[in-house]
Amino acid sequence: MMTDQLTDIRSLSYSHNRLSAARRDSTQTNLKIICSNDEDAIDAHAFVCAAASGRLREMLIEQNPPYRIHLKDQDVKDVRRLIDFIYTGKLEPSTPLQVYLHIADHFDVPRLTEFCIGLLRPYVYVDYVKATDENTLIGLRKFFTDVVSSVKAENIRQLFYEYFAFQPLAFCTDECLRLIPENVFRDLISKHLLFMWDGQDKIYFGKHYSEQRASLIDKYCSANGIPHKPLLDLAKVAMPKQRLIAPFDTILKDQWDFGCHSNYDNEYKMIQPKRNTYANNPSNSWRLSELKAYIVNDWAGIQPLAGFDVTYENIFTGARNTHEWVKPKELKNCTVKVAAIAPDDVIVTVRVYSGWLIDSISFVTRQGMHLGPFGESEGGNFNEIDLLGEFESTDGHTIMGLHGFEYSIIRSIGQTFWNNVKLGCATVDHSCISSKLALIESTSISAFLAKKEFIN
């Protein structure tokens, strides 16, 4: 914190202490604020209240001392909260923040408004974003409707529109959608500011992003009784750059290297070094869809994995593309096994036995499907890699799951094999979505995205 900021804070604290002391000495006050009766009168200083509150200033401007303000339509507790804040700069910890938002709005207290806005981001993140059960979402919707339906201050309303943009699928009730002005909703669409998070565990990207956005538009138009077509057409025209709706990269995890054949035995020969399955199938357009395993029937008495053909599905068009590691005619004496990865699912755990070759490998998906084993041997070393746990985030990316492999092709005892195999992981690039996550500090983005289900 800069020196001048520290000085400002210390000066403000000193001023509040002096003001509070002056207020306690009621002989120096020259204003009585009366709510229900004289017994509830609150003593204060006219100049202090006029400087802090636009509404109180308007009520005082035509008066001469001694000053009296009648607020018979106001709850005396709220008026005391207002005066306490003016003199101390503090809020009651037990009072809900929305109460102070209403007070700031009703009495036109800019400093209280700024104070509340400063608290709102961490308040919503801690109380609502980090807790994602249905009861919490009900509380969030009530908080949203309570404030937006009654507070007029534009800067506060704008902040709540940001909450809506951050998790619009959590606000898909008629009551919430009617509170979003059409010009604001159009702006969120045209500037691509909607983050398709359901408020619990699902975040939608790619084709599913577009589908969820179209569904949201339908619900919004129905709730507000306006035509659907103009907004749906706007969504098509405002289709963003692909990286914004599919913000994915593929990162090679070289901490693990499976199948490391000796180069001096078993007629070893390097055929081709360092290929990968995903060069033509980037994760911002393609998802891992199918693994076709070739298992050698007999290599020195065991049945290891030779390699995989890997099929990808385009997340926008549904087209399929297969990476063949060798021509089928080059694979002799092999058994073939095929495993499909279901739509909206992804491999998150890899279990592998490996030494000179990959003796066997199996996978577990996010939805709990077990694929494999591919290979019938359990020789070599065993490793189990939890991709989401081992590599939660790296260099501003959060791992979604397995996207493919890097490998070399070798020959050994007349057979062709994958060797030196590494895992390529699909990741969410934080830089592509950070503008939509303004509610979350950059250092907390990884924690927020961890364990989320990315639907693309």
C-alpha positions in Angstrom: 0.0 0.0 0.0 1.3 3.4 -0.9 2.3 6.0 1.8 -0.3 8.5 0.7 -3.0 5.8 1.0 -1.9 4.9 4.5 -2.0 8.6 5.4 -5.6 8.9 4.0 -6.7 5.9 6.0 -5.1 7.1 9.2 -6.6 10.6 8.7 -10.0 9.1 8.1 -9.8 6.9 11.1 -8.7 9.9 13.2 -11.6 12.0 11.9 -14.1 9.2 12.7 -12.7 9.0 16.2 -13.1 12.8 16.7 -16.6 12.8 15.2 -17.7 9.9 17.4 -16.4 11.7 20.5 -18.2 14.9 19.5 -21.4 13.0 19.0 -21.1 11.3 22.4 -20.9 14.7 23.9 -24.5 15.6 23.0 -24.1 19.2 24.2 -22.3 19.9 20.9 -25.0 18.4 18.7 -27.5 20.7 16.9 -29.7 18.1 15.0 -32.4 15.8 16.2 -33.6 13.1 13.9 -37.1 11.8 14.9 -38.5 8.6 13.6 -41.6 7.4 15.5 -41.6 9.7 18.6 -39.4 12.1 20.5 -38.2 9.4 22.7 -36.4 7.7 19.7 -34.7 11.0 18.7 -31.2 10.6 17.5 -28.7 13.4 18.2 -26.2 14.4 15.5 -24.4 17.3 13.8 -26.3 19.0 10.9 -23.1 19.7 8.9 -21.8 16.2 9.3 -25.1 14.6 8.1 -25.5 17.1 5.3 -22.0 16.4 4.0 -22.6 12.6 4.1 -26.2 12.2 2.8 -27.8 13.9 -0.2 -31.3 13.3 1.2 -30.5 14.7 4.7 -28.9 17.7 3.1 -32.0 18.5 1.1 -34.1 18.3 4.3 -31.7 20.6 6.2 -31.1 23.2 3.6 -34.2 25.2 4.3 -33.9 25.1 8.1 -32.2 27.2 10.7 -30.8 25.8 14.0 -31.8 24.0 16.1 -32.4 21.5 13.3 -35.1 18.7 13.4 -35.7 16.1 10.8 -38.8 13.9 10.9 -38.4 10.4 9.3 -41.6 8.8 10.4 -41.6 6.4 7.4 -38.2 5.0 8.3 -37.3 2.1 10.6 -35.4 3.7 13.6 -32.9 0.8 13.5 -32.0 1.7 9.9 -31.6 5.4 10.7 -29.3 4.5 13.6 -27.3 2.3 11.3 -27.0 5.2 8.9 -25.8 7.7 11.6 -23.4 5.1 13.1 -21.8 4.6 9.7 -21.5 8.4 9.1 -19.7 8.8 12.4 -17.6 5.6 12.6 -17.2 4.4 8.9 -18.1 0.9 10.1 -21.0 -1.6 9.5 -22.7 -3.9 12.0 -21.3 -7.4 11.2 -24.6 -9.0 12.0 -26.6 -6.8 9.6 -27.1 -8.2 6.1 -25.2 -6.2 3.4 -28.4 -5.6 1.4 -29.8 -3.6 4.4 -26.9 -1.2 4.0 -27.4 -1.1 0.2 -31.0 0.0 0.7 -29.9 2.6 3.3 -27.2 4.0 1.0 -29.6 4.1 -1.9 -32.5 5.7 0.0 -30.5 8.4 1.8 -28.0 9.0 -1.1 -24.8 8.2 0.8 -22.0 7.9 -1.8 -19.4 6.8 0.7 -21.6 4.0 2.1 -22.4 3.0 -1.5 -18.7 2.7 -2.3 -18.1 0.9 0.9 -20.8 -1.7 0.1 -19.5 -2.2 -3.5 -16.0 -2.9 -2.0 -17.5 -5.6 0.1 -19.8 -7.1 -2.5 -17.3 -8.9 -4.6 -15.7 -10.9 -1.7 -19.1 -11.3 -0.1 -20.7 -12.9 -3.1 -17.6 -15.0 -3.8 -17.3 -16.4 -0.3 -21.1 -16.8 0.4 -22.4 -17.8 -3.0 -19.7 -18.7 -5.5 -17.7 -21.0 -3.2 -20.9 -22.7 -1.9 -22.8 -24.2 -4.8 -25.7 -26.2 -3.4 -29.3 -25.5 -4.4 -30.2 -23.7 -1.2 -27.3 -21.3 -1.7 -28.5 -20.6 -5.2 -32.0 -19.9 -3.9 -30.4 -17.4 -1.4 -28.4 -15.8 -4.3 -31.5 -15.3 -6.4 -33.4 -13.8 -3.4 -30.4 -11.4 -2.8 -30.4 -10.5 -6.5 -34.1 -9.8 -6.7 -34.2 -7.9 -3.4 -31.5 -5.5 -4.4 -32.1 -5.0 -8.1 -35.9 -4.6 -7.7 -35.5 -1.7 -5.2 -32.0 -0.1 -5.4 -31.8 2.8 -7.9 -28.0 3.5 -7.8 -26.7 2.6 -11.2 -23.3 1.5 -10.0 -24.8 -1.1 -7.7 -27.3 -2.3 -10.3 -24.4 -2.6 -12.8 -22.5 -4.8 -10.3 -25.5 -7.1 -10.0 -25.7 -7.3 -13.8 -22.1 -8.6 -13.6 -23.3 -11.3 -11.2 -26.0 -12.3 -13.7 -23.4 -12.4 -16.5 -21.1 -14.6 -14.4 -23.6 -17.3 -13.8 -26.7 -16.6 -15.9 -27.9 -20.2 -15.8 -28.4 -19.8 -12.0 -30.8 -16.9 -12.6 -33.1 -18.6 -15.1 -36.3 -17.8 -13.2 -38.9 -15.4 -14.5 -38.6 -13.2 -11.4 -34.8 -12.7 -12.0 -35.0 -12.4 -15.8 -37.6 -9.6 -15.7 -35.2 -7.5 -13.7 -32.6 -7.4 -16.5 -33.3 -4.5 -18.9 -33.4 -5.5 -22.5 -30.6 -3.1 -23.4 -28.4 -4.7 -20.8 -29.2 -8.2 -22.0 -28.5 -7.2 -25.6 -25.2 -5.8 -24.5 -24.2 -9.0 -22.7 -24.9 -11.0 -25.9 -23.3 -8.6 -28.4 -20.1 -8.2 -26.3 -20.0 -11.9 -25.4 -19.9 -11.3 -21.7 -22.0 -14.3 -20.6 -20.1 -17.1 -18.8 -22.2 -20.2 -19.0 -21.8 -21.6 -15.5 -24.8 -23.2 -13.9 -23.9 -21.9 -10.4 -23.0 -25.5 -9.3 -20.6 -27.8 -11.1 -21.1 -27.4 -14.8 -19.4 -24.9 -17.2 -20.5 -25.0 -20.8 -18.1 -24.3 -23.8 -18.1 -24.9 -27.5 -21.3 -26.2 -29.1 -23.0 -26.5 -25.7 -22.2 -22.8 -24.9 -24.2 -21.8 -28.0 -27.1 -24.2 -27.0 -27.2 -22.9 -23.5 -27.1 -19.3 -24.7 -30.0 -19.9 -27.1 -32.0 -21.5 -24.3 -31.3 -18.5 -22.0 -32.5 -16.1 -24.7 -35.7 -18.1 -25.1 -36.4 -18.0 -21.4 -35.6 -14.3 -21.2 -37.9 -13.4 -24.0 -40.7 -15.5 -22.6 -40.3 -13.9 -19.2 -40.4 -10.4 -20.6 -43.0 -11.0 -23.4 -40.8 -9.9 -26.2 -40.0 -11.5 -29.6 -37.4 -14.2 -29.6 -36.0 -13.8 -33.1 -34.2 -10.5 -32.9 -32.1 -11.6 -29.9 -31.4 -15.0 -31.4 -30.3 -13.3 -34.6 -28.1 -11.0 -32.6 -26.4 -14.0 -30.9 -25.6 -15.5 -34.4 -24.2 -12.2 -35.7 -22.2 -11.6 -32.5 -20.6 -15.1 -32.6 -17.3 -14.5 -30.9 -13.8 -15.7 -31.8 -13.5 -19.4 -31.2 -11.1 -19.0 -28.4 -13.7 -17.3 -26.3 -16.2 -20.1 -26.4 -13.7 -22.9 -26.5 -10.7 -21.5 -24.5 -8.7 -24.7 -24.6 -5.0 -25.6 -25.2 -3.2 -28.9 -25.1 -0.2 -29.1 -22.7 2.2 -31.9 -22.7 2.9 -33.3 -19.3 6.5 -34.6 -19.5 6.7 -35.6 -15.8 5.8 -39.1 -17.0 7.4 -41.1 -19.8 6.1 -44.6 -20.3 7.8 -47.4 -22.2 11.6 -46.7 -22.4 13.1 -49.4 -24.5 16.8 -50.2 -24.3 18.5 -49.2 -27.5 21.0 -52.1 -27.5 18.8 -55.2 -27.2 15.9 -57.1 -28.8 16.7 -55.9 -32.3 15.8 -52.3 -31.3 15.4 -49.7 -34.0 14.0 -46.2 -33.8 11.5 -45.7 -36.6 10.2 -42.2 -35.9 10.7 -39.9 -32.9 8.2 -37.6 -31.3 4.9 -37.7 -33.0 1.6 -36.8 -31.3 -2.0 -37.6 -31.9 -3.4 -34.0 -31.4 -1.4 -31.8 -33.7 -4.2 -31.7 -36.2 -6.9 -32.1 -33.6 -6.5 -29.1 -31.2 -8.6 -29.2 -28.0 -10.3 -25.9 -28.9 -12.1 -27.7 -31.7 -11.8 -31.4 -31.0 -12.6 -33.8 -28.2 -11.1 -37.2 -27.6 -13.8 -39.6 -28.8 -12.4 -43.1 -29.3 -9.3 -45.2 -28.6 -8.5 -48.2 -30.9 -5.8 -50.3 -29.2 -3.5 -52.8 -30.9 -2.2 -55.4 -28.5 0.6 -57.7 -29.6 -0.3 -61.3 -29.1 3.2 -62.4 -28.3 6.4 -60.4 -27.6 8.9 -62.4 -25.6 6.0 -64.3 -24.0 3.9 -61.3 -23.0 1.1 -59.3 -24.6 2.0 -55.6 -24.4 0.3 -52.6 -26.0 1.6 -51.8 -29.5 -0.2 -48.4 -29.8 -3.5 -46.6 -30.3 -5.3 -45.1 -33.2 -7.0 -42.1 -31.7 -10.3 -40.7 -33.0 -11.4 -37.1 -32.3 -14.9 -35.5 -32.7 -15.3 -31.8 -33.6 -17.1 -30.0 -30.7 -18.9 -27.7 -33.2 -19.8 -29.8 -36.2 -19.6 -33.4 -34.9 -17.2 -34.4 -37.6 -14.7 -37.2 -36.8 -11.0 -37.4 -37.5 -8.7 -40.4 -36.7 -5.0 -40.2 -36.1 -3.6 -43.6 -37.3 -0.1 -44.2 -35.9 0.9 -46.7 -38.5 -0.8 -48.3 -41.5 -2.8 -51.4 -40.4 -0.8 -53.6 -42.8 2.3 -52.9 -40.7 0.6 -54.4 -37.6 0.9 -58.1 -37.6 -0.1 -60.6 -34.9 -2.2 -58.1 -33.0 -5.6 -58.1 -31.2 -7.7 -55.0 -31.5 -9.8 -53.4 -28.7 -11.9 -50.3 -29.2 -13.2 -48.0 -26.4 -15.4 -45.0 -26.9 -15.5 -41.9 -24.6 -19.1 -40.8 -24.2 -20.1 -37.3 -25.2 -19.6 -34.8 -22.4 -17.1 -37.1 -20.7 -13.3 -37.1 -20.5 -10.5 -39.3 -19.2 -9.2 -38.0 -15.9 -7.2 -41.0 -14.6 -4.5 -43.1 -16.3 -3.2 -46.4 -14.9 -0.2 -47.9 -16.6 2.3 -50.7 -16.2 5.5 -50.0 -18.1 9.1 -50.9 -18.5 10.8 -51.2 -21.9 7.3 -51.2 -23.4 3.8 -50.3 -22.1 2.7 -53.7 -20.6 -0.8 -52.5 -20.1 -2.7 -49.2 -19.7 -6.3 -48.4 -18.6 -8.3 -45.3 -18.0 -11.1 -43.9 -15.9 -13.4 -41.1 -17.1 -14.9 -38.2 -15.1 -18.2 -40.0 -15.1 -16.6 -43.2 -13.7 -16.4 -45.3 -16.8 -13.4 -47.8 -16.8 -11.7 -48.3 -20.2 -9.2 -51.1 -20.7 -6.9 -52.6 -19.7 -5.1 -52.5 -23.1 -2.3 -55.0 -22.8 -2.3 -58.2 -20.9 0.9 -57.9 -18.9 1.5 -56.3 -15.5 5.3 -56.1 -15.7 7.5 -53.1 -15.2 6.6 -50.2 -12.9 3.0 -49.2 -12.0 1.8 -45.6 -12.1 -1.6 -44.1 -11.4 -2.0 -40.5 -12.6 -4.9 -38.5 -11.4 -4.7 -35.7 -14.0 -7.0 -33.3 -12.1 -5.1 -34.0 -8.8 -1.5 -34.3 -10.0 -1.7 -31.3 -12.3 -4.5 -29.1 -11.1 -3.2 -26.0 -12.9 0.0 -25.0 -14.8 1.0 -21.7 -16.2 -2.4 -20.1 -16.1 -4.2 -23.2 -17.3 -6.5 -25.7 -15.6 -6.5 -29.3 -16.8 -9.8 -30.8 -18.0 -8.5 -34.2 -18.8 -6.6 -36.4 -21.3 -6.5 -35.1 -24.9 -4.0 -37.4 -26.5 -0.4 -38.7 -26.6 3.1 -37.9 -27.7 5.1 -41.0 -28.7 8.0 -42.4 -30.7 7.7 -45.4 -33.0 10.2 -48.2 -32.5 10.8 -51.8 -33.7 11.6 -54.6 -31.3 11.8 -58.3 -32.2 10.0 -57.6 -35.4 7.1 -55.8 -33.9 6.2 -52.1 -34.1 5.5 -50.2 -30.8 4.8 -46.9 -29.2 7.7 -45.8 -26.9 8.6 -42.9 -24.8 4.9 -42.1 -24.4 3.8 -38.8 -22.7 0.3 -37.5 -21.9 -1.2 -34.5 -23.7 -3.8 -32.8 -21.5 -6.7 -30.5 -22.6 -6.6 -27.3 -20.5 -8.7 -24.2 -20.0 -6.6 -21.1 -20.7 -7.4 -18.6 -18.0 -6.4 -15.6 -20.1 -9.3 -16.3 -22.5 -12.0 -16.2 -19.8 -10.5 -13.9 -17.2 -12.6 -11.0 -18.4 -15.7 -13.0 -17.5 -14.4 -13.9 -14.1 -14.0 -10.3 -12.7 -15.8 -11.5 -9.5 -12.8 -13.8 -8.8 -9.3 -12.7 -8.0 -6.8 -14.0 -10.5 -5.1 -16.0 -7.9 -8.4 -17.8 -7.1 -9.3 -18.8 -10.7 -7.6 -22.1 -10.4 -9.4 -23.0 -7.2 -12.7 -21.9 -8.7 -12.2 -24.1 -11.9 -10.8 -27.1 -10.0 -13.2 -30.1 -10.1 -15.7 -28.2 -12.3 -17.3 -30.3 -15.1 -16.4 -28.7 -18.5 -19.1 -29.5 -21.0 -18.0 -28.8 -24.6 
